[in-house]
Structures are given as structure tokens and as C-alpha cells.
Amino acid sequence: MTTNTDARATSKRARVGRSFAWLAVVVGLVCAAAALLAGPGYRMELLSLSAGIQTIRWAATFAVAGAIVALVATGLLLVGGARRGWPVAAAALAINMLVAGPPLYMYREAQRLPHIHDVSTDTDNPPQFVAVVPLRKGARNPVDYQPDTAAQQKKGYPDIAPLMLDVAPAQAFERAQLAGRAMGWEIDAVAPQDLRIEATDTTLLFGFKDDVVIRIIPQGQGSKVDVRSLSRVGGSDFGANARRIRAFMRKVSAT
């Protein structure tokens, strides 16, 4: 009698585990769809920026819940000794973690990194935007460099500094232009007489536009390369502008 009761209880746990596993899959897929559509929705002006960000945030929150349900399902399947349902539970856990992972990482970065959206290799005399100014019409962030930005940048990104090249300014200018194009930026202006290049980088998901200005200054027998990267929207760039400058400098060095 006890054996039959235990068997029925075990079988019930296995059935509930499989049901939970499928529920977690559905939650994960819905959250994935919401997260993936938030960016295009903003780009097509179907969602405001705030609504798009909130969609990502809620998708991540529910995905965490979905991952917990997947873990519960795994436990029930383990206790129930069920062979079926394991692939579903594993897939559910993977889907939900993939959805929740990037937003959670960005949240962690936002807490760790400085709350700025303007990064320059020269914080005392940052390169100035000229050609992209008309393109930034309606942008939430002004092109004027804010004094408190320098202090936050030096604390959060102490490695951001000018690049010194042992080549003539004209050659450094050419290398900078090639590197910018290799980065996939839209080149807005090339001014050889001023040794200045301006470009725009567009993010993949939301289509955020960040503007870049590159300035070459003769330095002895060589050249100094300065870069400034400025977001058009957003109080914090989650480290995007600093990463962009680092990647650009590596390309210039390797060119």
C-alpha cells in the first residue's frame, strides 16, 4: 500500500515537473520576444525610449522567474525519477538565462561605471564637434563638455588617454580614417586641413546614435591622436563610449 502511494506521489511530481518545464519554456520565449522587439519598436517609433527600456527590464525580471521555475521543474523531475522532461527543463533554463543575462550585466555595469555619456582622451581640451552638430538636432545631450564629466571619467576610466604615434600627422590622419571605417562608423566629415574626422556609430538593438570626433595634433616628430565619443541620448552609456574609444585606438595602433 505504502509502495503504491509512494509511486503515485513520485509519478505526480514527475508530471508537475514536466508541466513546470514547459511553463518555463513559454515564459522564456515570451520574454525573449519582448526583449528582441523592444529595440525595433523604439526604432520604428512604436515605443518611447522609456517604454522600450521598461520592456527590457520587465522581460529580464520575468525571465529570472522563468529560470527559477525551470530549476523547480528540474528538482521535481529529479525527485520523480523521470527521464522525460529533462531536455525541456534544460532548454527552459538556458532560454531564460540568455534573456535575463545581458540586462543584469548592464545593470551591474551601471552601478560600477561612472554615470556619464561623454568620454574624451583629452579632458582638459576635448576635441570639438563641428559637422555633426546639425545632425544632433533634437538630441537630449548637448555637445558642450561638462566640467564634472572629467572628474568622473578619470575615476572610472583612468586608462582612457591620447595615442602617441611615431608617424607624421598626415599618415596618422590616414590611419585614423581607415580605422574609423573599419569600425563600421558612418563618416560624417573628413577635414584634412584641420586633421579632424567626425563620425556616427549606431547601436544594433535600439539604434542609438553616438557621435565621434577624432583630432590629430603634431607632436614633435610624431602625432597625438585624441578621440571623443558622445551619446545623443541617455544619462549613462553603460561604458559604451569608453569601449568604443579603446577599440578604435587598438585599430589605429594595428593599422
N, C-alpha and C positions, 0 to 999 in steps of 0.2 A: 504493500500500500504506500509506504513511505517512498519506495523507489519510483513508483508511478507518479506520485505527486512531485517528486524532485525532477523527474524527466519532463513533466508538463511545464514546470516552472522554468527549467532550462530552455525548453523549446520556445516559451513565451519571450524570454529575454532575447533569444536569437531573432525572433520576429520583430520585436520592438527595436532591436539594434539595426536590423536591415531598414526598417521604416525611418529611423533617425538618420541613417546614412543617406538615404535618398532625399530626405528633407534638407540635409546639409548641402547636398549637390544642388538642389533647386535654389537655396539661399545664395550659394556661391555664384551660380550662373547669373542670377538676377543682379547681384551686386557687381559682378564683372561687367554686365551690360550697362548698368547705370554709370559706372566709373568710366568706361570707354566712350560713352555717348555724351558725357558732361562737356568734354573739350570741344567736339564738333558742334554741340548745341550752342556753346558760347560763341564759336567762330561764325556760326550762321545767324547769330543774334536771336536765337530762340530762348536763350537763358542769359540772365545778367551774370556778371562776374561773381557776385556774391552767391547767386543760386548755383552756379557751376561748382564753386568751391565747397558749398554745403553738400552738394550731391556726392562729391568725392568723400567728404568727411563721413556722411551717413552710410555710404557704401562700405567704407572701411570698418565702421562700427558694427554694422550687421554682419560683415564678413568675419570679424572676430567672434561674434556669437555663433556664426555658422561653423567656425573651426572648433569651438567648444562642443557644439552638438556632434560634430564628427568624432571628437575624442570620446564622448559619451557612447556613441554608437560603437566605437572600437572596443570599449570596455565591455559593453553588453554582448557583443559578438564573441569576445574572449571568454567571458563567463559562460555564455551559452554553448561554447564549443562549436560554433557554426563555421563551416568552411566558406559558404556563400556569403557575400556581403562585404568581405574584406577589400576587394578591389574598389567597390563603390565608396566605402568609408575612406580609403586612402586617397582616392580621387577628390572626394569632397574636402578633405583636409588640405590637399595641395591647392585646389582652386581658391579656397577661402584665404589661405595664407598668401597666395600670389596677389590677391586683391587687396588685402589689408597691409601687406608688407611695405610697398612704396609710400603710401600716405603716413604710416607710422614712422618710417625712416625720415621723411620730410619733417614731420612734427619734431622728432628728436633733433634734427639739424637746426630747426628754427629756434629751439631752446638753447642750443650750443653756440650758434654763429651770431655775429652782430646783426642787429635789425636795420640793415641798410640796403640800398638798391643802386648805389653808385660806387664803383671801385676804380681807383686810378693808381698807376705806378708812381705818379708824382702827385703827392697830396698837397704840396706847397704851391705848385703852379700847374694844376691839372690841364691836360690838353683841352682845347675849346671846340665845341661843335659849331659848325657853320652851315654846311649843306643840308644836314638832316633836321635843322631847326624847323623849316616849314613842314616837314614830314611828321613832326611831333605835335602838330596842331591838335588840341583836344586831349593830349596826354596828361595823365594825372601828376606825373613827376616832372618838375621843371629841370632845365639844363643847368641852372645856376648851382655851382658846387656849394654844399652846406658845410660850414666850419666844423660842426660836431661829427661829421662823417669821417674826417681824417682820424680823429682820436679812436673812434670805434673800429675803423679799418686796421689801424696799427696794432690794436689789441687782438682783433680776431684773425687778421691775415698778415702777420708780420713778414711773410715770405714774398708778398707782392712788391716787386721793385723793378726799376728800369733794367733793360737788357743792354749790355755793352757789347758791341760788335767791333772786331778789328778789321772793318772794311769801310770804304768811302761811303758818305751819305747816300749817293745815288744808287750804289749797289745795295745798301741796307734798305732803301726805299723799295727797290725792285723785289727784294726777298720778302719784305713785309706784305707787298701787294700779292705775291704768289701764295704766301701763307694764308692770307685772308680769303682768297678764292678757294684754296684747298679746304678751308673750314666750312665752306658752303654758304658763306655770307653773301648777301646782296650788296655789291659795292655801289655806294651812292655817289661818291666823289673821289677823284684821284687828282691831287694838286701837286705836281712835281715841283713847281716853283716855291711852294710852301712846305714841301716834304710832309704833306698831310694826306691821310686816307680816311674816309668815313664810310661806314658800312652798317648794315642792319642784319641781325640774326633773329630768325623766327623759330620759336619753340615748336615742338612736334604736336603735342596734345592740344593745348589751348591756343596755340598760335600767338603767344605773347611776343611782342617785338622789343628787342633790346638793341640799343644803338652803340656803336663802337667808333672811336676816333683814335687813329694811330699818328704819332708825331715822331719824326726823325730829327735829331739835333746833332750837328757836327761836334765831335768830342776828341780833340787832339788829332791823331792820325786815323781815328775810327769814328764810330757813330753811337749815339744813345737812342734806344727805341723806347718810347713811352706809349702806354695804351690806357684808355679809359673806356669802361663799359657801363652803360646806364640803362636801367629798365624804364619803360614808359609807364607801366602801372605796377602797383604793389608796394607795400611798405618794406617788406623783406623779400629778398630774391632767393632765399634758401641756399646761398652760396653760389648761385649760377654765374654771376658776373666774375667772381674770382676764379672759378673753374675755367671759364672761357678765356680769361687772360693767361692763365697758366698753360692751357692747351695751345694758344696762339704762340706764346713765347717758345714753347718746345718746337713748334713747326718752323718758326723763323730760325731757330738755332740749327735745326736739321736741314734747312734748305740749302 
